[in-house]
Amino acid sequence: MRTVVLTGPGSIAVESRPEPRIIEPTDAILRVTASCICGSDLWPYRGIEPVTQPRGMGHEYVGIVEEVGSQVQTVRPGEFVVGSFFASDNTCPTCRAGYQSSCVQRQAAAPDGAQAERVRITLADGTLVATPGMPAPDLIPSLLAASDVLGTGWFAAVAAEAGPGKTVAVVGDGAVGLLGVLAARELGADRIIAMSRHTDRQALARDFGATDIVEARGDAGVEAIKDLTDGLGAHSVIEAVGTQEAMQQALRSTRPGGHLGFVGVAHDVNLSGEELFFSHVHVHGGPAPVRRFLPDLIDRIWTRQIDPGRVFDLELPLERAAEGYAAMDERRAIKVLLRAE
């Protein structure tokens, strides 16, 4: 079986590895239709996260169930499914509260990597959601987006309490930030400000619902947001980067009493307790509980209400994954879809 392996910083190979097999009775084996490269995959690729040994890459996937363990009841062989990046039982108190990404049994859904021809999914009953039927080919990118970046952008917008009467600012113009724009629109926000310096991403942000574009960053970006909001800041701010500058920019762009939803995987982010105390900003976020939103998002995609798959601006066969990583690292691509078949 072909699988994408990170062998060291900046080094991607496609290797032959053993076919996955059922290990636990709660497992399922999928034939992967499509997977993709995530912005968070770039942290180890760039050497920011240590790589001590070769590792299978990827955590976003859609595909067809080939085999299930003896305890799996909610999905069957032959069904097309979408899953989240964290496995969950979807029955524990935390899951029932809507935070499946902090399930008491939380583990990687695809522990051996999802950028492969086949993948073992853990806790299949609570992790996978079947589509109403076999999807049309043009729906596959959007369904794949639901596996992570759409669900993550959606959670950010929900955490920021985007909705009618609200002005939403989005820090970050990667796939998650762009789909945070889409989510804010779908949740009924009156005004959506996308912060981006890239013309192609600005255009997609506008298509997804952005009403304003701010190119400035840092303190200048904060002032630009305040200039657009009568000096107050946005009601709702989405942080979709995970750096110190992005978090500070997001916090300072939020008006007193407003809500900041943060979903960028944090790296060396430290907030001043004093600044947070006097900001009167509600702060909520973390690993997105994608499983909470999957049934609704799949329905919106299936009925063609939304088209989040447009964030994929480069599609490659699995064998050319190294090109995809380089393209995303060099910001020549927003998000890369990998075809396994």
ABEGO torsion letter per residue (X at the ends): XBBBBBAEBGBBBBBBBBBBBBABAABBBBBBABBBBBAAAAAAAAGABBBABBBBBEABBBEBBABBBAABAABBBGBBBBBBABBBAGABAAAAAGBAAABAABBBABAAEABBABBBBBGAAAABBBBABBBBAAAAAAAAAAAAAAAAAAAAAAAAGBEBGBBBBBBEABAAAAAAAAAAAAAGBABBBBBBABAAAAAAAAAAGBABBBABBEAAAAAAAAAAAGGAEBABBBBAAGBAAAAAAAAAABBBGBBBBBABBBBGBBBBAAAAAAAGBBBBEEBBBAAAAAAAAAAAAAAGABBAAAABABBBBAAAAAAAAAAAAAGABABBBBBAX
